[in-house]
């Protein structure tokens, strides 16, 4: 029994076959199926030319038709269908000068990056594996299709993809592939930062990232990536980082990269993410010096505190998690945000008869801290009385 997304896409293959064309599931989805890993979508390759694909299906979208790709909308689901092709003369280690449409599945698979991604499956479930990808899956090896030198000179991003697959699949790079990354790493500087960042994000999200980070150092690839320091990567690779999430990894790397304030900007991360990580770094610095207290936890918020505590435990090589203690402390907080404070700036102006100004923020900050630390209850009358005792009229 095939997973649902394959079952749903089978009629697409069969419609192409009924029209007289070859059609196969290809690439990462087939790899993941053989590995019994979940996958989100399927890619389809066919001998039909783009215009022929469009003639078979009534609803299509031209997304990369010059490269042979058409999106077919079938049962309200989009499927990328790409014509078998060969690629000619790559430019700047990034993209082919031109593509030629062909009718051979083997030639189409031959242009792909790694053997584990050069496997196809037909509509009856038959596997087509001319380059030994299934064998490499069983051996947990990342190997290029054909010459590693040629594959990496065609598209330098493939070197980063090799390291990323290590993080996601718990595979090792085959020796010739690894040596070729060492020799050709400098070419990665020709790749757009957006493409590199997308791969690095997947690497940091992988369940086996520790080995990947070590390989960035071992191959020297890190030298050509934005703002990554050898000592930071070596430190990260020595820690139990596999348990960390993507955000926690950025927190760890940013914390270890003291003095490199623009690290995340270099990687073109979203501004919201940069703001979150930058805030968390400050709390992690504090956590390295002292335990959590109520007010610090309140200022951090529970999500930031979880991330900080998890990275702190990794840095301290602790197998424990501080989650339960944090939850208990957080549950005891009388308020969770400024909006829950029983008094407002308007109250202060009304009670004092004074107009607005910086004094309001100062008093609200002091009041908030007193409520958090249970010096006073969060009640308007009591707070007014307490402020009066503090000589605020």
C-alpha positions as CSV (number, residue, x, y, z in Angstrom):
1,X,0.0,0.0,0.0
2,X,1.5,3.3,-1.1
3,X,1.3,6.4,1.1
4,X,-1.6,8.7,0.4
5,X,0.2,11.3,-1.7
6,X,1.5,8.6,-4.0
7,X,-2.0,7.0,-4.3
8,X,-3.5,10.4,-5.1
9,X,-0.9,11.1,-7.8
10,X,-1.1,7.7,-9.5
11,X,-4.0,8.8,-11.8
12,X,-1.7,11.6,-13.1
13,X,0.9,9.0,-14.1
14,X,-1.7,6.8,-15.7
15,X,-3.2,9.6,-17.7
16,X,0.2,10.4,-19.2
17,X,0.7,6.7,-19.9
18,X,-2.7,6.4,-21.5
19,X,-1.8,9.3,-23.8
20,X,1.2,7.3,-24.9
21,X,4.0,8.8,-22.8
22,X,6.4,7.5,-20.1
23,X,5.8,8.8,-16.6
24,X,7.5,8.2,-13.3
25,X,7.7,9.4,-9.7
26,X,11.3,10.6,-9.2
27,X,13.7,12.1,-6.8
28,X,13.5,12.7,-3.1
29,X,9.9,11.3,-2.7
30,X,11.0,7.9,-4.1
31,X,14.1,8.0,-1.8
32,X,12.0,8.7,1.2
33,X,9.5,6.0,0.3
34,X,12.3,3.4,0.1
35,X,13.6,4.7,3.5
36,X,10.0,4.6,4.9
37,X,10.4,8.3,5.8
38,X,7.5,10.8,5.5
39,X,7.5,13.1,2.6
40,X,5.2,16.0,1.7
41,X,4.9,15.9,-2.1
42,X,5.9,14.0,-5.2
43,X,7.7,15.0,-8.4
44,X,6.9,13.5,-11.7
45,X,9.1,13.1,-14.8
46,X,7.7,12.3,-18.2
47,X,8.7,11.8,-21.8
48,X,5.9,14.2,-22.8
49,X,6.9,17.7,-23.8
50,X,5.5,20.6,-21.8
51,X,2.9,21.4,-24.5
52,X,1.9,17.7,-24.6
53,X,1.5,17.6,-20.9
54,X,-0.8,20.7,-21.2
55,X,-2.8,18.9,-23.8
56,X,-3.4,15.9,-21.5
57,X,-4.6,18.0,-18.5
58,X,-7.2,20.8,-18.6
59,X,-5.8,22.8,-15.7
60,X,-2.1,23.7,-15.8
61,X,0.2,26.5,-14.7
62,X,3.4,27.4,-16.6
63,X,6.0,27.8,-13.8
64,X,9.3,26.8,-15.5
65,X,8.2,25.8,-18.9
66,X,11.5,26.8,-20.6
67,X,13.1,24.1,-18.3
68,X,10.4,21.6,-19.0
69,X,8.3,22.1,-15.9
70,X,4.5,22.4,-15.8
71,X,2.3,22.4,-12.7
72,X,-0.8,20.3,-13.3
73,X,-3.8,20.8,-11.0
74,X,-5.5,17.4,-10.6
75,X,-8.3,17.0,-8.0
76,X,-7.4,20.4,-6.7
77,X,-3.8,19.3,-5.9
78,X,-0.8,20.8,-7.7
79,X,1.8,18.4,-9.2
80,X,5.1,19.4,-10.8
81,X,5.6,17.5,-14.0
82,X,9.0,17.9,-15.8
83,X,10.0,16.6,-19.2
84,X,13.0,14.3,-19.3
85,X,15.9,16.5,-20.1
86,X,19.7,16.8,-20.3
87,X,21.5,20.0,-19.3
88,X,24.2,21.7,-21.3
89,X,27.2,23.9,-20.2
90,X,26.6,25.2,-16.7
91,X,27.3,28.9,-16.1
92,X,29.0,30.2,-13.0
93,X,28.7,26.9,-11.1
94,X,25.0,27.6,-10.8
95,X,22.7,26.9,-13.7
96,X,22.7,25.3,-17.1
97,X,23.1,27.5,-20.2
98,X,20.4,25.4,-21.9
99,X,18.3,22.2,-21.5
100,X,17.5,19.6,-24.2
101,X,14.3,17.6,-23.9
102,X,14.9,13.9,-24.3
103,X,13.0,10.6,-24.2
104,X,15.3,8.5,-22.0
105,X,14.6,8.1,-18.3
106,X,18.2,7.0,-17.7
107,X,19.6,10.1,-19.3
108,X,17.2,12.2,-17.2
109,X,18.3,10.5,-14.0
110,X,21.9,10.8,-15.0
111,X,21.8,14.7,-14.6
112,X,20.7,14.5,-11.0
113,X,23.0,15.2,-8.0
114,X,23.2,12.0,-5.9
115,X,22.4,8.4,-6.6
116,X,19.9,8.4,-3.7
117,X,18.0,11.0,-5.6
118,X,18.3,9.4,-9.1
119,X,15.7,6.7,-8.5
120,X,12.4,6.5,-10.3
121,X,9.2,4.5,-9.7
122,X,6.6,3.6,-12.3
123,X,2.8,3.4,-11.9
124,X,3.0,-0.3,-11.0
125,X,5.5,0.3,-8.2
126,X,8.5,-0.9,-10.2
127,X,11.8,0.7,-9.2
128,X,14.2,2.1,-11.9
129,X,17.6,2.6,-10.3
130,X,20.4,2.7,-13.0
131,X,23.0,4.2,-10.7
132,X,22.7,2.1,-7.5
133,X,20.9,4.6,-5.4
134,X,18.9,1.9,-3.5
135,X,22.2,0.2,-2.6
136,X,23.6,3.5,-1.3
137,X,20.5,4.0,0.7
138,X,21.1,0.7,2.5
139,X,24.7,1.6,3.0
140,X,23.7,5.1,4.2
141,X,26.1,6.7,1.7
142,X,25.8,10.0,-0.2
143,X,27.5,9.6,-3.6
144,X,27.3,11.7,-6.7
145,X,25.8,10.3,-9.9
146,X,29.0,9.9,-12.0
147,X,31.9,12.2,-11.5
148,X,31.7,14.3,-8.3
149,X,34.0,16.9,-9.9
150,X,31.5,17.3,-12.8
151,X,28.4,17.4,-10.6
152,X,29.9,20.0,-8.3
153,X,31.2,22.2,-11.1
154,X,27.8,22.1,-12.7
155,X,26.1,23.4,-9.5
156,X,28.2,24.2,-6.5
157,X,25.1,24.2,-4.2
158,X,25.2,20.4,-4.5
159,X,28.2,20.4,-2.0
160,X,25.9,22.1,0.6
161,X,23.1,19.7,-0.2
162,X,25.5,16.8,0.4
163,X,26.2,18.1,3.9
164,X,22.5,18.9,4.5
165,X,21.5,15.3,3.6
166,X,24.0,14.1,6.2
167,X,22.0,16.1,8.8
168,X,18.6,14.8,7.6
169,X,19.3,11.2,6.8
170,X,22.2,10.2,9.1
171,X,24.3,9.3,6.0
172,X,28.0,9.7,5.4
173,X,29.6,11.1,2.3
174,X,31.4,8.6,0.1
175,X,35.2,9.2,0.1
176,X,35.5,10.5,-3.5
177,X,32.5,12.8,-3.0
178,X,34.0,14.1,0.2
179,X,37.4,14.7,-1.4
180,X,35.7,16.6,-4.2
181,X,33.9,18.9,-1.8
182,X,37.4,19.6,-0.2
183,X,38.8,20.5,-3.6
184,X,35.9,22.5,-5.0
185,X,34.5,24.2,-1.9
186,X,35.6,27.7,-3.0
187,X,33.1,27.6,-5.9
188,X,30.3,27.8,-3.4
189,X,30.9,31.5,-3.2
190,X,29.2,31.8,-6.6
191,X,25.9,30.5,-5.2
192,X,23.3,33.1,-4.2
193,X,23.0,33.5,-0.4
194,X,19.3,32.7,-0.5
195,X,20.0,29.3,-1.9
196,X,22.8,28.6,0.6
197,X,20.6,29.9,3.5
198,X,17.7,27.5,2.5
199,X,20.1,24.5,2.7
200,X,21.7,25.7,5.9
201,X,18.3,26.1,7.5
202,X,17.4,22.5,6.6
203,X,20.8,21.4,7.9
204,X,20.2,23.0,11.3
205,X,16.7,21.4,11.4
206,X,18.1,17.9,10.8
207,X,18.1,15.2,13.4
208,X,21.7,14.3,12.7
209,X,23.3,17.8,12.4
210,X,26.3,17.1,14.7
211,X,28.1,15.1,11.9
212,X,27.1,17.7,9.3
213,X,28.6,20.5,11.3
214,X,31.8,18.6,11.8
215,X,31.9,17.9,8.0
216,X,31.7,21.7,7.3
217,X,35.0,22.0,9.1
218,X,36.6,18.8,7.8
219,X,35.9,19.8,4.2
220,X,36.8,23.4,4.7
221,X,33.4,24.4,3.2
222,X,32.7,26.7,6.2
223,X,35.4,29.1,4.9
224,X,33.1,30.1,2.0
225,X,29.9,30.4,4.0
226,X,28.8,33.7,5.6
227,X,30.3,34.6,9.0
228,X,30.9,31.0,10.3
229,X,34.0,30.7,12.5
230,X,35.9,27.4,12.7
231,X,36.1,27.5,16.5
232,X,32.3,28.0,16.8
233,X,31.6,25.1,14.5
234,X,34.1,22.9,16.3
235,X,32.5,23.8,19.7
236,X,29.0,23.0,18.3
237,X,30.2,19.7,16.9
238,X,31.6,18.7,20.3
239,X,28.2,19.2,21.9
240,X,25.0,17.0,21.9
241,X,23.3,19.3,19.4
242,X,21.2,16.7,17.6
243,X,18.4,17.4,20.1
244,X,18.2,21.1,19.3
245,X,15.6,22.7,17.1
246,X,16.5,25.1,14.3
247,X,15.9,28.2,16.5
248,X,17.9,26.7,19.3
249,X,20.8,26.0,16.9
250,X,20.8,29.6,15.8
251,X,20.7,30.6,19.4
252,X,23.7,28.4,20.2
253,X,25.7,29.5,17.1
254,X,24.9,33.2,17.8
255,X,25.9,32.8,21.4
256,X,29.2,31.1,20.5
257,X,29.9,33.7,17.8
258,X,30.4,36.6,20.2
259,X,31.8,39.6,18.3
260,X,30.0,38.6,15.1
261,X,26.9,40.6,15.6
262,X,25.7,40.5,12.0
263,X,25.8,36.7,11.7
264,X,22.1,36.3,11.1
265,X,21.9,39.3,8.8
266,X,24.6,37.7,6.6
267,X,22.4,34.6,6.2
268,X,19.4,36.8,5.3
269,X,17.2,35.4,8.0
270,X,13.7,36.9,8.4
271,X,13.8,40.0,10.6
272,X,11.3,38.5,13.0
273,X,13.6,35.5,13.6
274,X,16.7,37.7,14.0
275,X,14.8,39.7,16.6
276,X,13.7,36.6,18.5
277,X,17.2,35.0,18.5
278,X,18.9,38.3,19.5
279,X,16.6,38.6,22.5
280,X,17.2,34.9,23.4
281,X,21.0,35.4,23.3
282,X,20.8,38.1,26.0
283,X,18.8,35.7,28.3
284,X,21.2,32.9,27.6
285,X,24.1,35.1,28.7
286,X,22.3,35.7,31.9
287,X,21.3,32.1,32.4
288,X,25.0,31.1,32.2
289,X,25.6,33.3,35.3
290,X,22.5,32.5,37.4
291,X,19.3,30.5,37.8
292,X,15.9,31.7,36.5
293,X,13.9,34.0,38.7
294,X,10.3,35.0,38.3
295,X,11.0,38.4,36.8
296,X,13.6,37.2,34.3
297,X,11.2,34.4,33.2
298,X,8.4,37.0,32.9
299,X,10.6,39.2,30.7
300,X,11.7,36.3,28.5
301,X,8.4,34.6,28.1
302,X,8.0,30.8,28.3
303,X,8.9,30.0,24.6
304,X,12.1,32.0,24.8
305,X,12.9,30.5,28.2
306,X,12.4,26.9,26.9
307,X,14.8,27.6,24.0
308,X,17.4,29.3,26.3
309,X,17.2,26.5,28.9
310,X,17.6,23.8,26.3
311,X,20.7,25.4,24.8
312,X,22.0,26.0,28.3
313,X,21.7,22.3,29.1
314,X,23.5,21.4,25.9
315,X,26.3,23.8,26.8
316,X,26.6,22.3,30.2
317,X,26.4,18.8,28.8
318,X,23.4,18.0,30.8
319,X,21.0,15.2,29.8
320,X,18.3,16.8,32.0
321,X,15.7,19.2,30.8
322,X,14.6,22.2,32.8
323,X,11.2,22.3,31.2
324,X,9.2,21.1,34.2
325,X,10.8,23.6,36.6
326,X,10.3,26.4,34.1
327,X,6.6,25.5,33.7
328,X,6.1,25.4,37.5
329,X,7.8,28.8,37.9
330,X,5.8,30.3,35.0
331,X,2.5,28.9,36.3
332,X,3.1,30.8,39.6
333,X,3.5,34.2,37.9
334,X,0.6,36.5,38.9
335,X,0.6,38.1,35.4
336,X,2.0,37.1,32.0
337,X,2.2,40.4,30.3
338,X,1.9,44.2,30.9
339,X,-1.7,44.1,29.6
340,X,-2.7,42.1,32.6
341,X,-1.4,44.7,35.1
342,X,-4.3,46.1,37.1
343,X,-3.2,49.7,36.5
344,X,-2.5,51.7,33.3
345,X,-0.8,54.9,32.5
346,X,-4.2,56.6,32.4
347,X,-4.8,55.6,36.0
348,X,-1.4,57.1,37.0
349,X,-2.2,60.4,35.3
350,X,-5.7,60.5,36.9
351,X,-4.4,59.8,40.4
352,X,-1.4,62.2,40.2
353,X,-3.0,65.0,38.1
354,X,0.1,65.0,36.1
355,X,0.4,64.9,32.3
356,X,2.1,62.0,30.5
357,X,5.9,61.6,30.3
358,X,8.8,59.1,30.9
359,X,7.8,59.0,34.6
360,X,4.8,56.8,33.7
361,X,7.0,54.0,32.2
362,X,9.3,54.1,35.2
363,X,6.4,53.7,37.6
364,X,4.7,51.0,35.6
365,X,8.0,49.1,35.4
366,X,8.5,49.3,39.1
367,X,4.9,48.3,39.7
368,X,5.1,45.4,37.3
369,X,8.3,44.1,39.0
370,X,6.7,44.3,42.4
371,X,3.6,42.4,41.3
372,X,5.7,39.7,39.6
373,X,7.8,39.3,42.8
374,X,4.6,39.1,44.9
375,X,5.6,42.3,46.9
376,X,2.0,43.5,46.2
377,X,-1.0,41.8,44.7
378,X,-2.3,42.7,41.3
379,X,-5.2,44.8,42.6
380,X,-5.8,48.4,41.6
381,X,-6.6,49.8,45.0
382,X,-3.7,48.1,46.6
383,X,-1.3,49.2,43.9
384,X,-2.6,52.8,44.3
385,X,-2.0,52.6,48.0
386,X,1.5,51.1,47.5
387,X,2.4,53.9,45.0
388,X,1.2,56.4,47.6
389,X,3.5,54.9,50.2
390,X,6.3,55.2,47.5
391,X,5.5,59.0,47.5
392,X,3.9,58.9,44.1
393,X,0.8,61.2,44.4
